[in-house]
Amino acid sequence: MTKGAGYVRVSTENQMENYSIDAQTERLKAYCKAKDIHIVKIYTDGGYSGGNTNRPALQQMLRDIEHGIIDTVIVYKLDRLSRSQKDTLTLIEDCFLAHNVDFISINENFDTSTPFGRAMIGILSVFAQLEKDQITERFTMGRIGRAKSGYYHGGPTPPTGYDYVDGKLVVNEYEAMQVRELYQRFLKGYSVYDCWKYMSRRYTTKYGGWKSETLIRGVLRNDVYIGNVKFMGKSYPGIHQPIISADTFRQVQEIFDSSGRKMKSPTRSPFKASTLLSGLIYCGKCGARYHGEHGNYSCYSRTKGDAKYIIDPNCRNRKWKIPELDQLVTDYISRLNFSSLKPAPAAEPEPEIDYAGRIEAIEQQIGKLIDLYQVDGISIEMVSQKIKALSQEKKVLEESASKPAPVRSSLDEMILARDTFLALIEKGPLEEKRACLSMLIERITIDDVDVDIKLRKI
């Protein structure tokens, strides 16, 4: 009598189909009884996908085949064995037939003991692979649609600064405060390494703390903090509340991406520039940045040094000799007197607006309008008009939610920065001097011979 092994499998996606374990088992037993096959064992994988062969019962069956206790493997349907064309053919040819074990699929009525059965098994494997690919495609499209609707893909491991509640990102105020401080500190001129040391000494997060420079760099590079979500390398407007303003995020990315500041090593400072004032100087005529080259500070628009920084290619603002402007700024810093300087009064707090909530409501309204058009036959002109108005409101809300927050320094920090800068002026490292100036100066504006130095707010 032929010794048969029945194999049954059900995955979570098939629980609603007529492939339950009991149903498969009954059909296998009925078939084997009719064909005079003695069932040695029923191997059962419950809740395992057919996308791979890493299934405990299947692996046990393969081990039993190697020991020679099985003559035939019987399944109810081909895709119960595997949904992968490659895996199906590998199992049949390299595991079953190689050990003189035949394979039978009841539903398709194929038996590898016949030439016709062997040929048709290969054909059916192609269709099983096609079905798997279609499921994967539908799943991927669903996730893309979810991302386009603004929902975060990350589940129980949300980025630092957020919690994941009911399928959405919700601001974790304690961690959000840390993220804002990290961005402000980085903009003041501290390197990634310095920021890491500072954050790891002072704070903890739901993941334990700021454990590496890689984490610091990842937070500084992640546009989830300005309200975006990312899937398969593309960013989409999210429905969650931003933590960082779009302007602050842009400034940080410019530091990472600007020429001469490529961070090739984990500890390299983002302000690794060759001149004292690079990054602080702006053109008073066209608004472009100034940079140092050939002994001068020059407007990018005038020198055409980097296309992405050119604002007015016809700008003719004056160039300044690097030593001359450095000395002018140094003299200004040395004359600073903070004794009478008082912090600006805090502005009256504006009432908080639930931007994310309203934006989500708008998205839902747009979805309902599309459904009404598809189902109830409302005119396309009316739907388009309403969607246009809602989209405009959404755009205004997103811009309002991304208003830049100015980076401030405390009075004590500014005094310390000034004193440190003056102490370093003769022989101190350029990076440290630049860091001090970044804590003191918000921007330097050049308009021919006029130089306007604007200090940071306190």
C-alpha positions, 0 to 999 in steps of 0.5 A, a space after each residue: 500500500 502507498 504511504 501518503 503524507 497529507 499537507 494542509 496550510 491556511 494563511 490569515 488572508 485565506 481564513 475567509 475562503 473555503 480552505 479551512 484546515 478541517 475542509 482540506 483534511 476531509 478532502 485529503 482523507 476521502 481522496 486517499 481512501 478512494 485511491 487506497 493510499 494509507 495516510 502516514 501523517 497529516 502535516 498542518 501549517 496554520 497561519 503561515 503564508 505560502 510565500 516562502 518555505 519556512 514553515 514548521 510542518 513543511 520542514 518536518 515533512 521534508 525531513 521525514 521524506 529524507 528518512 524514506 517513510 513517505 511515498 506520496 505527498 497529497 495536497 488539496 490545491 497546488 497553492 497550499 504547497 506554495 504560492 511561489 513558482 520557484 519554491 513549488 518547482 524546487 520542492 517537487 523536483 529537488 525534494 519530492 522526485 529526488 527521493 522518489 516521492 510523487 506529488 498529487 494535487 486533488 483540486 487540479 487532478 494532477 499526479 507527478 507519477 505521469 508525464 502529463 501531471 509533471 508538465 501541468 504542475 509547472 504550468 499551474 506553478 506559473 499561475 500560482 506565482 501570478 496570483 501571489 504577485 497580484 496580491 503583493 501588488 494590491 497590498 503595495 497599492 493600498 499602502 501607497 494610497 494610505 501614504 498619499 492620504 497622509 498616514 504614517 507607515 511604521 506601526 509601533 516604532 514611531 520616530 522620536 517625538 511622536 507616539 503611534 495611537 490609533 493608526 496615527 502619529 501623535 506628538 509626544 510633547 517631552 520628546 518633541 521638545 528634545 527634537 526642537 532643541 536638537 534642531 536649534 543647537 545644530 543651527 547654532 553651529 554645533 556638529 552632529 557629534 557635539 549634538 549627540 554628546 549633549 542630547 545623550 547626557 541630558 535626555 531619555 526617550 521611549 527608546 532609551 535615549 540618544 544612542 548614536 550619531 546616526 540617530 541624531 543625523 536621522 532626526 535632522 534629516 527626517 521630513 516627518 518633523 515638518 508634517 510629511 510621511 514617506 513610503 517607498 522613497 517618496 514623501 507625501 503630506 501627512 495628517 500629523 502635526 509638525 514639530 519643526 517649521 519648514 524654514 528651520 528644516 530647510 536651513 538644516 538641510 542646506 547645512 548638510 548639502 552645501 558645498 564645502 560642508 559634505 559630512 564625510 565622517 560621522 564626527 565632522 562638523 556641519 560648519 567645516 568651512 574655510 572662512 570665518 563668516 561663510 553661511 552668515 552673510 547675505 546679499 542686501 541687493 538680491 538676497 542670495 548668500 555670500 561665500 568665500 572664494 579667491 580671497 573675497 566674500 562674494 555674492 553667489 548670484 554675482 559669481 555664479 558659484 553654485 546654481 541653486 544659490 543664484 537669485 539674480 544673475 545680474 546682481 553686482 553687489 560689492 565683493 569684500 576682502 576676507 581679512 577686511 570683513 573678518 576684522 570688521 566683524 571681530 571689532 564689532 563683537 569686541 565692542 558688544 556690551 550686554 550690560 544694558 541688553 534685556 530680553 525682548 518681552 515674550 509675545 502674547 501666545 496665540 490660540 492653538 489651532 488644530 491644523 492637523 485635525 482640520 486638514 484631516 477633515 478636509 481630506 475626508 470631505 474631498 473623499 466624500 465628494 469623489 464618492 458622491 460624484 461616482 455614486 450619485 452622479 453629481 455634476 463634475 463641475 460642482 465637484 471640481 469647484 468644491 474640491 478646488 476650494 477645499 484644496 486651497 484651504 488645505 494649502 493655507 492651513 499647511 503653510 500656517 502650520 509651517 511658520 518658521 520659529 526663530 532660533 533664540 539664544 539666552 543672554 548667558 549663552 551670548 555673553 559666553 559666546 562673545 568671551 569665548 570668541 575673543 579668547 580664541 581669536 588669535 590661535 583658536 580653531 576656526 570651527 570653534 570661532 564659527 560656532 561662537 559667531 553662530 550663537 551671536 549673529 543671525 545674519 550679516 547683510 552686505 549692501 556695497 559698503 554698508 554692513 548690517 550685523 543682526 544679532 540673534 534674539 534672546 
